[in-house]
Structures are given as C-alpha cells and as structure tokens.
C-alpha cells in the first residue's frame, strides 16, 4: 500500500475546523471518545430541512482524520466527501455515498461468494460424526475447555478439508456473511504456530469478531487480539468481548465508530510485551480516560490460556490498570510495572531478528522509541542489509513504514520481494504471483517521496501513518537525501 503523498488529495483537518463547519451548517453533533456523532446524511428525509436532533446519530466523524462512517448504511469517505455530500443536500440533491473503485467492489463481491461456499461446507464442531475427532480437533487448537454452547453462540465452524477453524464476519447492518477468517495449526519441532487466512484479504478484512452479539445497552467491553480469546472471556467471565481483525498489530480507524458506545474498554491483547505496547498505543486512539489494560505476566496470560489453567478471569479483569496516568506518580503505582519488566526480561528486550542473531546481542531486538543509525561508504550494502533487517521484523508482524529517498519504491520492493522469496524470481516468473500474494499480506507501507524533501512534510506523513496503520518501525534511507544540504543549520 502506498501512503498518499501529503500534497495529494487528503489535506489534514483539525477538530476545531470540523466543529466550526458542523455548527455553520446547523448539523447537530455530540462529542464522543474518538469521533463526533451526527445524524446520517444517507438515511431518512433528505430534503432541504436541517438534520433532526431526534434522528439516530449513526454517522461518526474521526476526530483525528475527519474521515466518516455511517454505521446504518456503511457509507464511508474522507472529510472532503462529507462536505461534498452536505453541499448536495443543501441543493436538494440526495447525497450519494462515495463509491469504492469498481475493481475493489468486484473483489469484495468475489470474496463474499468464496466465503459463502466455504461457510456452507464447514460444520459446527459438535456435528463431526466421530466424538474422538472432535476431541482431537479441540485439543489441537487448545479449546478443550471451550463449551459447544460458546462455539455455537459465536458461530465458529470447522472446515475438515483444510483442518481449519472458521470464524464468520457478519455485517452489523443486516447480518449477511461478509467474509471469513480461517485458522489452522502448524507444528514445527516443539513449537505450535497458528496460520491465519482471511476473505477478503487482510487490508479489507475489518471484522470485529463478536460484535453482532453485543447489545445496544452494553457499556463495558473487553477488546482482545484473537478470536479464541473472545470466546474464552465470554465463557469464563460472561463479559461482552470482541477480537480485533489483525490482533495486536493494528486497530484500523474505521473500526472506532463501533466502539463509541462503550464507557469502559479493557484491552487484553495477549501475553507478551508487544501486546502490552500495542494496548497502550490503541488506548490513545480510543481515549485514555475510558481504557484499562491487562498487564501480561505469568499469572495473567492471554484469556484462552487463563481459561485452560483454571485462573480467575474476572479477578484478572478487575486488576486491569487504568490507561490514563496522572502527570506525577509514586513508586507504589509503578511497582507492578517494574516487577513485570524484571519477570519478563526476555520480552522487554524487544522483537528479536530471526536472521541476525549477532544483531540481537548488540541491539537486544527491535524496541519502540529507539533510533539506530547504520553508516558505511557508498555501495557497501546498507540498503540491501536494511531491507533484509526490516523484512525480518515485518514478517513477525512489526508494522513497518519505508521512506526511501535514494532508490524508488519499485526497485526497493523488488529487492525485498527477492529477499522474501529467497530466490531469483526473474528466472522463475511463473512463481511471481504466488510470492507477490504472500508479500502483499505483510504490514509494510512505503512513502511516495523521492530525493530531497521538506522535513516537516515527511514528519507529518509519518505521524499520519502511525495513526492510520499503527506503524511501530520507520526506516529512512538515507538521512543525507532526506535532509538535503541547506538543512545543515537546523538541529539535526
């Protein structure tokens, strides 16, 4: 995915400008946690009359970007699209939801068809003919303690042919099937890894799994990083729980409107330091004052593990820490955090590189908030090495943003794809699509700059990327190109 160049179609808008515009147009609104809520332009009476305050407030405007989503019609678009629709309404023309490209619409339609075929072939686990097969399958996924009633409530099925659990994505509008996530288990040596596949593909898969089961009056929610954790939480503590579509790696802003109704959100994303860091990042998006975080630790593993170990899940939820710290704290408030750092020394050291064990000794893994500078003469292999080093992390789910000012994105992507495939694809072109499809699934983004740039523009683009895609690793290649030579007077 290429991030829009800042001089492109999406000028930023401030929350003050949004409020001023809504007041000037007599559009009623109230302030939510991450969004402003207004009546929808796309439902009910669409004449000259001002929008009624009695109409349901189903249109949500993101306070950071100005993008909107109408949860009643699923119309979404940019702040500019919203303004254009307001102007149309004033002229007595029915607003038209911004259309996605024809290619995108076809892709979504195809994904729905494929999902429907798989869904019809999948069986509820308790309907497998052989009780032994059911027990073995449940044991394989670590869900022996999860009851059939829980699986039935969340609509989980099993696809025998692919030996995968199937999690449905139902539209919050009309409960039709929009897509699926398939999860299978791979065993390598003694380690178990879960391999996920989504329909539609990952960047269009926006399922808050478990959302249709939540009532309009629910005010508390637990946000998890995995579908099976949402099941475990509901069963063990009876709480409203949903799972994020991409786990702890990303909270897409388009999902924020669906989380606006909750006065309290507890984030329990997993059992490692990355989940903890992600929870703190997501809490900022969701508004710190309503968020609590479950600190990972031996006695507070991920929810499914807590259920399997017979731990008191309700007690763990009650011990969640408030996300909003006051400006001054005492050691007593930091005590548990310090203990966590001592207990989890391996995790505190960051995400390890799998291909560069020597680098792990030097840098202790990739840690947020650290700056590493690689230097070397021209042609010594800096770009080749850095692309391999970034790819290593990206393949482990670290959301990465590349700013390549020296070589263009096509050449950079070619280098990275070759390193990813581990083969010369120019000699095996018939394999290109297969590897490109897998490469496309990585949480990797490129800035569209080339050559010398205004540093403020670059920083703005990075900040936008952090909000939209939860970027945790930024690569700048190279500093000299980005800075140019007239910047030498500023504080480098």
C-alpha positions in Angstrom: 0.0 0.0 0.0 1.3 3.4 -0.9 0.5 6.2 1.6 -0.9 9.3 0.0 1.7 11.9 -0.6 0.9 14.9 1.7 0.4 17.2 -1.3 -2.1 14.7 -2.7 -5.9 14.5 -2.2 -6.2 14.5 1.6 -5.3 17.8 3.3 -5.4 17.4 7.1 -8.3 18.9 9.0 -8.3 19.9 12.7 -11.1 19.0 15.2 -11.8 22.8 15.6 -12.4 23.2 11.9 -14.7 20.2 11.9 -16.8 21.5 14.8 -16.9 25.0 13.2 -18.1 23.6 9.9 -20.9 21.4 11.6 -22.1 24.4 13.6 -22.1 26.7 10.4 -24.2 24.1 8.6 -26.6 23.6 11.5 -25.7 19.9 11.8 -26.3 18.7 15.4 -23.5 16.7 16.9 -22.2 15.4 20.2 -18.7 14.7 21.3 -17.7 11.0 21.5 -14.4 9.4 22.6 -12.6 9.1 19.2 -15.4 10.5 16.9 -18.0 13.2 16.7 -21.5 11.7 16.3 -24.1 13.3 13.9 -27.4 12.2 12.3 -26.7 10.4 9.0 -26.9 12.3 5.7 -27.7 9.0 3.9 -30.8 7.9 5.8 -34.4 9.2 6.4 -35.5 12.5 4.9 -33.0 14.0 2.5 -34.7 17.3 1.6 -33.7 20.9 2.4 -34.7 20.5 6.0 -31.9 20.6 8.6 -30.9 17.3 10.1 -33.1 16.5 13.1 -31.7 16.0 16.6 -34.4 13.3 17.0 -32.8 11.2 14.3 -30.4 8.5 15.4 -26.8 9.7 15.5 -25.4 7.0 13.2 -22.7 9.0 11.4 -19.3 9.1 13.0 -16.5 11.6 12.1 -13.0 10.7 13.2 -11.6 13.5 15.3 -8.0 12.9 14.0 -8.5 12.5 10.3 -12.0 13.8 9.6 -13.0 10.6 7.8 -16.6 9.4 8.3 -18.5 6.2 8.6 -22.3 5.8 8.7 -23.0 2.6 10.6 -26.6 2.4 9.3 -25.7 2.4 5.6 -21.9 1.6 5.8 -21.2 4.7 3.7 -17.7 5.9 4.4 -15.3 8.5 3.0 -13.0 11.4 3.6 -13.7 14.8 5.2 -13.9 16.3 1.7 -16.5 13.6 0.7 -18.6 14.6 3.8 -18.5 18.3 2.9 -19.5 17.5 -0.8 -22.5 15.5 0.5 -23.6 18.3 2.8 -23.4 20.8 -0.2 -25.5 18.3 -2.3 -28.1 18.1 0.5 -28.4 21.9 0.7 -29.1 22.0 -3.0 -31.9 19.4 -2.5 -30.0 16.6 -4.2 -29.9 13.2 -2.4 -26.4 12.6 -1.0 -24.6 9.7 -2.7 -22.2 7.6 -0.6 -18.7 7.7 -2.0 -18.2 4.6 -4.2 -15.2 2.4 -3.9 -13.5 1.5 -7.2 -15.2 -1.0 -9.5 -12.2 -3.3 -9.1 -12.4 -3.1 -5.3 -16.2 -3.8 -5.4 -15.7 -6.8 -7.6 -13.0 -8.1 -5.3 -15.3 -7.8 -2.3 -18.2 -9.5 -4.1 -15.9 -12.4 -5.1 -14.6 -12.7 -1.5 -18.3 -12.9 -0.3 -19.0 -15.7 -2.8 -15.9 -17.6 -1.8 -16.7 -17.1 1.8 -20.3 -18.4 1.3 -19.0 -21.6 -0.4 -16.5 -22.3 2.4 -19.1 -21.5 5.1 -21.6 -23.9 3.6 -19.0 -26.7 3.6 -17.9 -26.0 7.2 -19.5 -27.9 10.0 -20.1 -26.9 13.7 -17.5 -28.8 15.7 -20.1 -30.8 17.7 -21.6 -32.1 14.5 -18.5 -34.1 13.5 -19.6 -37.7 13.4 -16.8 -39.0 15.4 -16.5 -37.9 19.0 -12.8 -38.8 19.1 -12.2 -36.5 16.1 -14.0 -33.6 17.9 -11.9 -34.1 21.0 -8.6 -34.3 19.0 -9.5 -31.1 17.0 -10.4 -29.2 20.1 -7.1 -30.3 21.8 -5.1 -29.3 18.7 -6.5 -25.7 18.9 -6.2 -25.6 22.7 -10.0 -25.2 23.1 -10.9 -28.4 25.1 -12.3 -26.2 27.9 -14.5 -24.1 25.5 -18.0 -25.5 25.5 -20.2 -26.3 22.5 -22.6 -23.6 23.7 -19.9 -20.9 23.4 -18.8 -22.1 20.0 -22.4 -22.1 18.9 -23.0 -18.6 20.2 -20.1 -17.2 18.3 -20.9 -19.3 15.2 -17.5 -21.0 15.0 -17.3 -23.8 12.5 -14.6 -26.3 11.3 -13.5 -27.0 7.7 -12.4 -30.6 7.6 -10.7 -30.4 4.2 -8.3 -27.6 5.4 -8.3 -28.7 9.1 -9.1 -25.1 10.0 -11.4 -23.3 12.4 -13.7 -20.9 10.5 -14.7 -17.6 12.1 -17.5 -15.7 10.4 -17.7 -11.9 9.6 -21.4 -10.9 9.7 -22.4 -7.4 8.5 -23.5 -5.3 11.5 -26.2 -3.9 9.3 -28.2 -7.0 8.1 -26.3 -10.0 9.5 -25.3 -11.2 6.0 -22.0 -13.0 5.6 -19.3 -10.6 4.5 -16.2 -12.7 4.9 -14.3 -15.3 7.0 -11.1 -16.0 8.8 -9.6 -19.5 8.6 -7.1 -20.5 11.3 -5.0 -23.7 11.1 -2.3 -25.1 13.3 1.3 -25.8 12.1 3.7 -27.8 14.2 7.4 -27.3 13.7 9.5 -29.3 16.1 8.1 -28.5 19.6 6.6 -25.1 18.6 3.0 -24.6 17.5 2.1 -21.7 15.2 -1.3 -20.5 14.1 -1.6 -19.7 10.4 -4.4 -17.3 9.5 -6.1 -16.6 6.2 -8.9 -14.1 5.6 -11.5 -13.5 2.9 -11.4 -10.7 1.7 -7.6 -10.2 2.1 -6.2 -8.7 5.2 -6.3 -4.9 4.4 -10.1 -5.2 3.5 -10.9 -7.6 6.4 -12.5 -5.4 9.1 -14.3 -7.8 11.3 -14.7 -7.0 15.0 -15.4 -10.7 15.7 -18.2 -11.0 18.3 -19.7 -7.5 17.5 -23.2 -8.8 16.5 -23.6 -10.4 19.9 -23.3 -7.2 21.8 -26.5 -5.4 22.9 -27.2 -1.7 22.3 -27.2 -1.1 26.1 -23.9 -2.7 26.8 -21.5 -0.1 28.2 -18.4 -2.2 29.0 -16.3 -4.2 26.6 -13.1 -6.3 26.6 -11.0 -5.9 23.4 -8.8 -9.0 22.6 -6.3 -9.8 20.0 -7.6 -13.2 19.0 -11.0 -14.8 18.2 -10.4 -17.7 20.6 -9.6 -15.2 23.4 -13.0 -13.5 22.9 -14.7 -16.9 23.3 -12.8 -17.7 26.5 -13.6 -14.3 28.0 -17.3 -14.6 27.3 -17.4 -18.2 28.7 -15.3 -17.5 31.8 -16.5 -14.1 32.8 -19.7 -13.5 30.9 -18.4 -10.2 29.6 -19.0 -8.6 26.2 -15.8 -9.2 24.2 -14.7 -8.8 20.6 -11.5 -9.7 18.8 -9.5 -7.3 16.5 -9.1 -8.4 12.9 -5.3 -8.2 12.9 -4.6 -8.9 16.5 -2.2 -6.7 18.3 -0.6 -5.4 15.1 -3.3 -2.8 14.1 -6.5 -1.1 15.2 -7.9 0.4 11.9 -9.6 3.8 12.5 -12.6 2.6 10.5 -13.5 0.4 13.5 -13.5 3.2 16.1 -17.2 4.1 15.5 -18.3 0.6 16.5 -16.5 1.1 19.9 -18.1 4.5 20.7 -21.0 3.2 22.7 -18.7 1.8 25.5 -17.9 3.8 28.6 -15.2 1.4 29.6 -13.0 -0.7 27.4 -10.4 -3.2 28.8 -7.6 -4.2 26.5 -6.3 -7.7 27.0 -4.4 -8.3 23.8 -2.0 -11.1 24.6 0.8 -12.3 26.9 3.9 -10.6 25.6 5.5 -7.2 25.6 4.4 -6.4 22.1 0.7 -6.9 23.1 1.3 -4.6 26.1 2.9 -1.9 23.9 0.0 -2.2 21.3 -2.6 -1.9 24.1 -1.0 1.4 25.2 -1.0 2.7 21.6 -4.6 1.6 21.0 -5.8 3.2 24.3 -4.6 6.6 23.0 -6.8 6.1 19.9 -9.8 5.0 22.0 -9.3 7.8 24.6 -7.2 7.0 27.6 -9.9 8.0 30.1 -12.1 5.1 29.4 -9.4 2.4 28.8 -7.9 -0.1 31.2 -5.1 -2.5 30.3 -4.4 -6.1 31.5 -0.6 -6.3 32.1 0.9 -9.5 30.6 2.6 -11.8 33.1 2.9 -15.4 34.3 -0.3 -15.1 36.3 -2.0 -13.0 33.6 -1.6 -14.9 30.4 -3.9 -14.5 27.3 -7.6 -15.2 28.1 -7.7 -18.7 26.5 -4.6 -19.7 28.4 -6.2 -18.3 31.6 -9.3 -20.4 31.0 -7.2 -23.5 30.3 -5.2 -23.0 33.5 -8.4 -22.5 35.6 -7.4 -19.0 36.6 -10.0 -16.5 37.8 -10.6 -14.4 34.7 -12.9 -12.0 36.4 -10.3 -11.3 39.0 -7.7 -10.6 36.3 -10.1 -8.2 34.6 -10.6 -6.3 37.9 -6.9 -5.9 38.3 -6.5 -4.1 34.9 -4.6 -0.8 35.2 -6.1 2.5 34.2 -4.5 3.7 30.9 -4.5 7.4 31.9 -1.7 8.1 34.3 -1.6 11.4 36.1 1.4 13.6 35.5 3.1 12.6 38.7 3.2 9.0 40.1 4.7 7.4 43.1 6.8 4.2 43.1 3.8 2.3 44.5 1.9 2.9 41.2 4.9 1.8 39.2 5.7 -1.2 41.4 3.8 -3.8 39.3 5.2 -2.4 36.0 8.8 -2.7 37.4 8.1 -6.2 38.6 6.7 -7.1 35.1 9.9 -5.8 33.5 12.1 -7.9 35.9 10.0 -11.1 35.3 9.9 -10.7 31.5 13.5 -9.7 30.8 13.4 -11.6 27.5 10.3 -9.9 26.3 11.5 -6.5 27.5 14.4 -6.9 25.2 12.2 -6.4 22.1 11.3 -8.3 18.9 14.3 -10.5 18.1 15.6 -10.8 14.5 15.4 -14.4 13.3 18.1 -14.0 10.6 20.6 -11.9 12.6 21.5 -13.5 16.0 24.6 -11.3 16.3 22.5 -8.2 15.9 20.3 -9.3 18.8 23.4 -9.3 21.0 24.1 -5.7 20.0 20.6 -4.2 19.9 18.6 -6.6 22.1 15.9 -6.7 19.4 13.6 -4.0 17.9 12.3 -1.7 20.7 10.0 1.2 20.2 11.4 4.7 20.8 14.9 3.8 19.8 16.9 5.2 17.0 19.6 3.1 15.2 21.9 4.7 12.6 23.8 2.4 10.1 26.7 4.1 8.4 29.1 2.9 5.7 30.6 4.1 2.4 28.6 4.1 -0.9 28.0 0.7 -2.3 28.8 -1.1 1.0 25.4 -2.7 1.1 23.5 -0.5 3.6 20.2 -0.6 1.7 20.4 -4.3 0.9 21.1 -5.1 4.6 18.4 -2.7 6.0 15.7 -4.1 3.7 16.6 -7.6 4.9 16.7 -6.4 8.5 13.3 -4.6 8.2 11.8 -7.6 6.3 12.8 -9.9 9.2 10.7 -7.8 11.6 7.9 -7.2 9.2 7.4 -11.0 8.8 7.0 -11.1 12.6 4.1 -8.6 12.4 6.0 -5.4 13.1 4.2 -2.7 11.1 6.8 -1.0 9.0 7.0 2.2 7.1 9.7 2.8 4.5 10.9 6.2 3.4 13.3 5.5 0.5 14.7 8.8 -0.7 17.6 7.3 -2.6 16.1 4.5 -4.7 12.5 4.3 -6.0 9.8 2.2 -4.4 9.6 -0.3 -7.3 13.3 -1.1 -7.1 13.1 -1.4 -3.3 10.0 -3.6 -3.4 11.8 -5.8 -6.0 14.8 -6.2 -3.6 12.6 -7.0 -0.7 10.4 -9.5 -2.6 13.5 -11.3 -3.8 14.8 -11.5 -0.2 11.3 -12.6 1.0 11.1 -15.4 -1.6 14.8 -16.3 -1.1 15.2 -17.0 -4.9 15.8 -15.2 -8.2 12.2 -14.6 -9.4 13.4 -13.3 -12.8 14.4 -17.0 -13.6 11.0 -18.4 -12.3 8.4 -15.9 -13.4 5.6 -18.5 -13.1 6.1 -18.2 -9.3 5.8 -14.4 -9.2 2.1 -14.2 -8.4 2.3 -16.8 -5.6 5.1 -14.9 -3.8 3.6 -11.5 -4.6 0.3 -12.5 -2.9 2.2 -13.6 0.2 4.3 -10.5 0.2 1.2 -8.3 -0.1 -0.1 -9.7 3.3 2.9 -8.1 5.2 2.2 -5.0 7.2 4.5 -3.0 5.0 4.0 0.6 3.7 6.1 2.9 1.5 6.2 6.7 1.5 6.0 8.1 -2.0 8.8 10.7 -1.7 12.0 10.7 -3.7 15.1 12.9 -3.5 15.3 15.9 -1.2 12.2 16.7 0.9 10.9 19.3 3.3 11.4 17.7 6.6 8.1 18.9 8.1 6.2 17.2 5.2 8.0 13.9 5.9 7.3 14.1 9.7 3.6 14.8 9.0 3.4 11.8 6.7 5.0 9.6 9.4 2.5 10.8 12.0 -0.4 10.1 9.7 1.0 6.6 9.1 1.3 5.9 12.8 -2.3 6.8 13.4 -3.8 5.0 10.4 -1.6 1.9 10.3 -0.2 1.6 13.8 3.4 1.8 12.4 6.0 0.9 15.0 9.1 0.8 12.8 10.2 3.6 10.4 13.1 3.2 8.0 14.7 6.3 6.5 17.1 5.6 3.6 19.0 7.8 3.8 19.3 10.7 6.1 21.5 12.8 3.8 19.0 12.6 0.9 16.1 13.5 3.2 17.9 16.4 4.8 19.5 17.8 1.6 22.3 20.3 2.3 20.6 23.5 3.2 19.2 21.9 6.4 22.6 21.7 7.9 22.0 24.7 10.1 18.9 23.2 11.8 19.2 20.9 14.8 19.9 17.6 13.1 
